[in-house]
Amino acid sequence: MAGAAWTLSSAADLLPASLSLSLLLASLVAILVLGVAAVLFDHLRKIGCMHSLERTSVSDAFFEDPSSLNKVPCPSIFDPAEKYISLIVPAYNEECRLPEALTETFNYLKQRSTADKSFSYEVLIVDDGSTDCTSKVAFGYVKKHKIDNVRVLLLGRNHGKGEAVRKGMLHSRGELLLMLDADGATKITDLEKLEAQVRALAKKADSSLAPSATSSQRLSDVEIAVFGSRAHLEKEALATRKWYRNFLMKGFHLVVLLTAGPGIRDTQCGFKMFTRSAARKLFTNIRLKRWCFDVEIVYLCKHLRIPMAEVSVSWTEIPGSKVRMTSILHMVFELLLIKVGYGLGIWKIYS
């Protein structure tokens, strides 16, 4: 035994110092990679378990009516549509930007409903755990426009924009469901562009049915997703942004392309419309709660064979964005979660 130990020790002494250092570094890298992989897979598993619980749990959420102090039970995406369109507005610390956006939105909705009696709507503001007076501002609009037309869903604590949108979608009543940002960066009138595209795709789907099949489906029964896009403004944005921001955004778009594939140039525009049946499938499957839930929606649309389209919209940059340079790293991590979670079958897609 002593002779064997001496032989190993002598062999180690005879190894070049550079080779010993390389072996040590390789071992440390291997340990680090295995450790990161273990943490990643554990994180994916936890997200999967959480999603399973959310899919099977019965929601006890409700809307508060500030006029009567009554609690209105939240409807479900699985219920039949009661409104023509639902507008879902995720809001986190938006007391300053929300009033202008909501005022413009309600002016448009009221004008359209006056001109067209069949046009019914609801605005669903999802307060994602704000620490300012966002909920107070939102409830002011409930008092003014009545709880049948505007509702506030309080999440209690901050979950992320993706979760706020998901909750709003799952508790909406519209045939069409539109998510739009609380800053009012996109003109509300552009919803008509998305609406027209939804109808065009629905007509195409209806005409492709077999002659023996029943046609003229309800709009809410056809699975369609239409994405507002700022891609046509890219040249102007590249000219005004700093070089390192352009570099980061180009890199992010490349990673998005590798994750979700081609088809949608602008995945991050906060102006997206879904039919009720499409939203039912997408938002009962979605898992990401923060930055890259938009990319996950595109990924799910492709795998669930939900027709997608991209429509150019007007867009103005509004001061107060919550996206920081560090957010890019978080986004890339979430894109990795999508690729690994779905790619390895850790996350199941329910149809």
C-alpha positions as CSV (number, residue, x, y, z in Angstrom):
1,M,0.0,0.0,0.0
2,A,2.8,2.4,0.9
3,G,4.6,1.6,-2.4
4,A,1.4,2.4,-4.3
5,A,0.9,5.7,-2.5
6,W,4.5,6.6,-3.2
7,T,4.0,5.8,-6.9
8,L,0.9,8.0,-7.2
9,S,2.6,10.8,-5.4
10,S,5.7,10.6,-7.6
11,A,3.5,10.5,-10.7
12,A,1.8,13.7,-9.6
13,D,5.1,15.3,-8.9
14,L,6.3,14.5,-12.4
15,L,3.3,16.1,-14.1
16,P,4.0,19.6,-15.4
17,A,2.7,22.4,-13.3
18,S,0.7,23.8,-16.2
19,L,-1.1,20.5,-16.7
20,S,-2.0,20.2,-13.0
21,L,-3.4,23.7,-13.1
22,S,-5.4,22.9,-16.2
23,L,-6.9,19.8,-14.6
24,L,-7.8,21.7,-11.5
25,L,-9.5,24.5,-13.5
26,A,-11.3,21.9,-15.6
27,S,-12.5,20.2,-12.5
28,L,-13.7,23.5,-11.0
29,V,-15.5,24.4,-14.3
30,A,-17.2,20.9,-14.4
31,I,-18.3,21.3,-10.8
32,L,-19.6,24.8,-11.5
33,V,-21.5,23.7,-14.7
34,L,-23.1,20.7,-12.9
35,G,-24.1,23.0,-10.0
36,V,-25.7,25.6,-12.3
37,A,-27.5,22.8,-14.2
38,A,-28.8,21.3,-10.9
39,V,-30.1,24.8,-9.8
40,L,-31.6,25.4,-13.3
41,F,-33.4,22.0,-13.4
42,D,-34.7,22.5,-9.8
43,H,-36.0,25.9,-10.7
44,L,-37.8,24.5,-13.8
45,R,-39.3,21.7,-11.7
46,K,-40.6,24.2,-9.1
47,I,-42.1,26.4,-11.9
48,G,-43.8,23.2,-13.3
49,C,-45.2,22.2,-9.9
50,M,-46.5,25.7,-9.3
51,H,-48.1,25.7,-12.7
52,S,-49.8,22.4,-12.1
53,L,-51.3,23.8,-8.8
54,E,-52.5,26.9,-10.6
55,R,-54.2,25.0,-13.3
56,T,-56.2,22.8,-10.9
57,S,-56.9,25.3,-8.2
58,V,-60.3,27.0,-7.9
59,S,-60.0,30.8,-8.0
60,D,-61.5,32.7,-5.1
61,A,-60.5,36.1,-6.5
62,F,-63.1,38.9,-6.7
63,F,-63.5,42.5,-7.8
64,E,-64.4,45.2,-5.3
65,D,-67.2,47.6,-6.1
66,P,-66.2,50.9,-4.4
67,S,-69.7,52.3,-5.0
68,S,-71.6,49.6,-3.1
69,L,-68.7,47.9,-1.3
70,N,-69.9,44.6,-2.7
71,K,-67.6,41.8,-3.8
72,V,-68.1,40.7,-7.4
73,P,-66.9,37.1,-8.1
74,C,-64.3,36.9,-10.9
75,P,-65.6,35.3,-14.1
76,S,-63.5,32.5,-15.8
77,I,-62.0,32.3,-19.3
78,F,-63.9,29.0,-19.5
79,D,-67.3,30.8,-19.2
80,P,-69.1,32.0,-22.3
81,A,-68.2,35.5,-23.4
82,E,-70.4,38.3,-22.0
83,K,-68.7,41.3,-23.7
84,Y,-67.4,42.0,-27.2
85,I,-64.0,43.0,-26.0
86,S,-61.9,43.0,-22.8
87,L,-59.0,45.3,-22.4
88,I,-56.4,44.0,-19.9
89,V,-54.1,46.7,-18.4
90,P,-51.3,45.4,-16.1
91,A,-50.2,48.2,-13.8
92,Y,-47.3,48.4,-11.3
93,N,-46.7,51.8,-9.7
94,E,-48.5,53.6,-12.5
95,E,-50.3,56.4,-10.6
96,C,-48.7,59.0,-12.8
97,R,-49.0,57.5,-16.3
98,L,-52.3,55.6,-15.8
99,P,-54.8,58.5,-15.8
100,E,-53.9,59.9,-19.2
101,A,-53.9,56.4,-20.8
102,L,-57.3,55.4,-19.2
103,T,-59.0,58.7,-20.1
104,E,-58.0,58.3,-23.8
105,T,-59.1,54.7,-23.7
106,F,-62.5,55.4,-22.2
107,N,-63.2,58.3,-24.5
108,Y,-62.6,56.0,-27.5
109,L,-64.7,53.1,-26.0
110,K,-67.6,55.3,-25.2
111,Q,-67.7,57.0,-28.6
112,R,-67.6,53.6,-30.3
113,S,-70.3,52.1,-28.1
114,T,-72.5,55.1,-28.7
115,A,-72.1,54.7,-32.5
116,D,-72.5,50.9,-32.4
117,K,-74.9,49.5,-29.9
118,S,-73.6,46.0,-30.3
119,F,-70.2,47.1,-29.2
120,S,-69.8,46.2,-25.5
121,Y,-66.6,46.4,-23.5
122,E,-64.8,46.1,-20.2
123,V,-61.5,47.4,-19.0
124,L,-59.7,45.2,-16.5
125,I,-56.9,46.9,-14.5
126,V,-54.6,44.4,-12.8
127,D,-52.7,46.1,-9.9
128,D,-49.6,44.0,-9.6
129,G,-48.8,44.8,-6.0
130,S,-48.2,48.6,-6.4
131,T,-46.8,50.5,-3.5
132,D,-48.1,53.9,-4.7
133,C,-51.7,55.1,-5.4
134,T,-52.3,53.0,-8.5
135,S,-55.2,51.2,-7.0
136,K,-56.8,54.4,-5.8
137,V,-56.5,55.9,-9.3
138,A,-58.0,52.7,-10.8
139,F,-60.9,52.6,-8.4
140,G,-61.7,56.2,-9.3
141,Y,-62.5,55.0,-12.8
142,V,-64.7,52.2,-11.4
143,K,-66.8,54.8,-9.6
144,K,-67.0,56.9,-12.7
145,H,-67.7,54.2,-15.3
146,K,-69.4,51.5,-13.2
147,I,-68.1,48.1,-12.3
148,D,-69.7,46.4,-15.3
149,N,-67.4,48.4,-17.6
150,V,-64.2,48.7,-15.5
151,R,-62.9,46.4,-12.9
152,V,-59.8,46.3,-10.7
153,L,-58.0,43.1,-9.8
154,L,-55.6,43.4,-6.8
155,L,-52.8,40.8,-6.8
156,G,-51.6,41.8,-3.3
157,R,-47.9,41.6,-4.0
158,N,-45.7,42.1,-7.1
159,H,-45.5,39.0,-9.3
160,G,-44.5,40.5,-12.7
161,K,-46.2,41.8,-15.8
162,G,-46.6,38.3,-17.2
163,E,-48.6,37.1,-14.2
164,A,-50.7,40.3,-14.2
165,V,-51.6,39.8,-17.8
166,R,-52.3,36.1,-17.2
167,K,-54.6,36.8,-14.3
168,G,-56.5,39.5,-16.3
169,M,-56.9,37.2,-19.3
170,L,-58.2,34.3,-17.1
171,H,-60.8,36.6,-15.4
172,S,-62.1,38.5,-18.5
173,R,-65.5,38.3,-20.3
174,G,-64.7,39.4,-23.9
175,E,-64.9,37.6,-27.2
176,L,-61.7,39.5,-28.0
177,L,-59.1,40.1,-25.4
178,L,-56.6,42.9,-25.8
179,M,-53.6,43.5,-23.5
180,L,-52.2,47.0,-23.5
181,D,-49.6,48.8,-21.4
182,A,-50.6,51.3,-18.7
183,D,-48.4,54.0,-20.2
184,G,-50.6,54.6,-23.3
185,A,-47.6,54.3,-25.6
186,T,-49.7,52.7,-28.3
187,K,-52.7,54.6,-29.7
188,I,-55.9,52.9,-28.5
189,T,-57.5,53.4,-31.9
190,D,-55.0,50.9,-33.3
191,L,-57.0,48.1,-31.7
192,E,-59.1,48.4,-34.9
193,K,-56.1,47.3,-37.0
194,L,-55.7,44.2,-34.8
195,E,-59.4,43.6,-34.8
196,A,-59.5,43.7,-38.6
197,Q,-56.7,41.2,-38.8
198,V,-58.4,38.9,-36.4
199,R,-61.6,39.0,-38.5
200,A,-59.6,38.4,-41.7
201,L,-58.0,35.3,-40.2
202,A,-61.3,34.1,-38.8
203,K,-62.9,34.5,-42.2
204,K,-60.0,32.6,-43.8
205,A,-60.4,29.8,-41.2
206,D,-64.2,29.7,-41.7
207,S,-63.9,29.4,-45.5
208,S,-61.3,26.5,-45.1
209,L,-63.9,24.3,-43.3
210,A,-65.2,21.3,-45.1
211,P,-68.5,21.9,-46.9
212,S,-70.3,19.6,-44.6
213,A,-69.0,21.4,-41.5
214,T,-71.0,24.1,-39.8
215,S,-69.5,27.5,-40.7
216,S,-70.0,31.0,-39.3
217,Q,-68.4,30.2,-36.0
218,R,-68.5,32.8,-33.2
219,L,-65.4,35.0,-33.2
220,S,-64.6,33.8,-29.7
221,D,-64.5,30.2,-30.9
222,V,-61.7,30.7,-33.5
223,E,-58.1,30.5,-32.2
224,I,-56.2,33.6,-33.4
225,A,-53.5,35.8,-31.9
226,V,-52.5,39.2,-33.4
227,F,-49.4,41.1,-32.2
228,G,-49.0,44.8,-32.4
229,S,-45.5,45.6,-33.8
230,R,-43.0,48.5,-33.7
231,A,-40.7,46.8,-36.2
232,H,-41.4,49.5,-38.8
233,L,-39.9,52.0,-36.3
234,E,-36.6,50.1,-35.9
235,K,-34.5,52.3,-38.1
236,E,-35.5,55.5,-36.3
237,A,-34.9,53.8,-32.9
238,L,-31.5,52.6,-33.9
239,A,-30.5,56.2,-34.8
240,T,-31.6,57.6,-31.5
241,R,-30.5,54.9,-29.0
242,K,-26.9,54.7,-27.7
243,W,-24.7,52.1,-29.4
244,Y,-24.5,49.7,-26.4
245,R,-28.3,49.7,-26.1
246,N,-28.6,48.8,-29.8
247,F,-25.9,46.1,-29.3
248,L,-27.9,44.6,-26.4
249,M,-31.2,44.7,-28.2
250,K,-29.7,43.1,-31.3
251,G,-28.3,40.4,-29.2
252,F,-31.6,39.9,-27.4
253,H,-33.5,39.7,-30.7
254,L,-31.0,37.0,-31.8
255,V,-31.6,34.9,-28.7
256,V,-35.4,35.4,-29.1
257,L,-35.1,34.1,-32.7
258,L,-33.1,31.0,-31.5
259,T,-35.7,30.4,-28.8
260,A,-39.1,31.0,-30.5
261,G,-38.1,30.8,-34.1
262,P,-39.0,33.2,-37.0
263,G,-42.4,34.7,-37.6
264,I,-42.8,37.6,-35.2
265,R,-40.3,40.4,-35.4
266,D,-41.4,42.4,-32.4
267,T,-42.3,40.1,-29.5
268,Q,-42.1,42.7,-26.8
269,C,-44.7,45.3,-27.9
270,G,-47.3,45.5,-25.2
271,F,-50.3,45.6,-27.5
272,K,-51.6,42.1,-28.3
273,M,-55.1,40.7,-29.2
274,F,-56.4,37.2,-28.7
275,T,-59.7,35.5,-29.4
276,R,-61.3,34.0,-26.3
277,S,-60.5,30.4,-27.3
278,A,-56.9,31.2,-28.1
279,A,-56.4,33.0,-24.8
280,R,-57.9,30.0,-23.0
281,K,-55.2,27.8,-24.4
282,L,-52.3,30.2,-24.1
283,F,-52.9,31.6,-20.6
284,T,-53.6,28.3,-19.0
285,N,-50.2,27.1,-20.3
286,I,-48.0,30.1,-19.8
287,R,-45.5,29.8,-17.0
288,L,-43.2,32.9,-17.1
289,K,-44.4,35.7,-14.9
290,R,-42.1,38.6,-15.7
291,W,-40.2,39.8,-18.8
292,C,-40.3,37.1,-21.5
293,F,-43.9,35.9,-21.2
294,D,-44.4,37.5,-24.7
295,V,-41.8,35.2,-26.2
296,E,-43.4,32.2,-24.5
297,I,-46.8,33.2,-26.0
298,V,-45.2,33.1,-29.5
299,Y,-43.6,29.7,-28.7
300,L,-46.9,28.3,-27.5
301,C,-48.8,29.6,-30.5
302,K,-46.5,27.7,-32.8
303,H,-46.8,24.5,-30.8
304,L,-50.6,24.8,-30.4
305,R,-51.0,25.7,-34.0
306,I,-52.7,29.0,-33.2
307,P,-52.6,31.3,-36.3
308,M,-50.5,34.4,-35.6
309,A,-50.2,37.8,-37.4
310,E,-48.1,40.9,-36.8
311,V,-49.6,44.4,-37.4
312,S,-47.8,47.7,-37.4
313,V,-49.0,50.1,-34.7
314,S,-48.3,53.7,-33.7
315,W,-46.0,53.9,-30.8
316,T,-44.6,56.8,-28.7
317,E,-41.9,56.3,-26.0
318,I,-43.3,57.5,-22.7
319,P,-40.9,58.4,-19.9
320,G,-40.9,56.1,-16.8
321,S,-40.0,52.8,-18.4
322,K,-39.1,50.1,-15.8
323,V,-36.7,48.2,-18.2
324,R,-33.1,48.5,-17.1
325,M,-29.9,47.2,-18.5
326,T,-29.9,44.5,-15.8
327,S,-33.4,43.4,-17.1
328,I,-31.7,42.1,-20.3
329,L,-29.8,39.5,-18.2
330,H,-33.1,38.4,-16.6
331,M,-34.7,38.2,-20.0
332,V,-31.9,36.0,-21.4
333,F,-32.3,33.7,-18.3
334,E,-36.0,33.4,-19.0
335,L,-35.4,32.6,-22.6
336,L,-33.1,29.8,-21.5
337,L,-35.9,28.6,-19.2
338,I,-38.2,28.4,-22.3
339,K,-35.7,26.6,-24.4
340,V,-34.8,24.0,-21.7
341,G,-38.2,23.7,-20.1
342,Y,-40.1,22.9,-23.2
343,G,-37.3,21.5,-25.2
344,L,-36.6,18.7,-22.7
345,G,-40.3,18.1,-21.9
346,I,-40.0,19.3,-18.3
347,W,-42.9,21.7,-19.1
348,K,-45.9,20.1,-20.6
349,I,-48.2,21.9,-23.1
350,Y,-51.9,21.2,-22.5
351,S,-54.2,21.5,-25.5
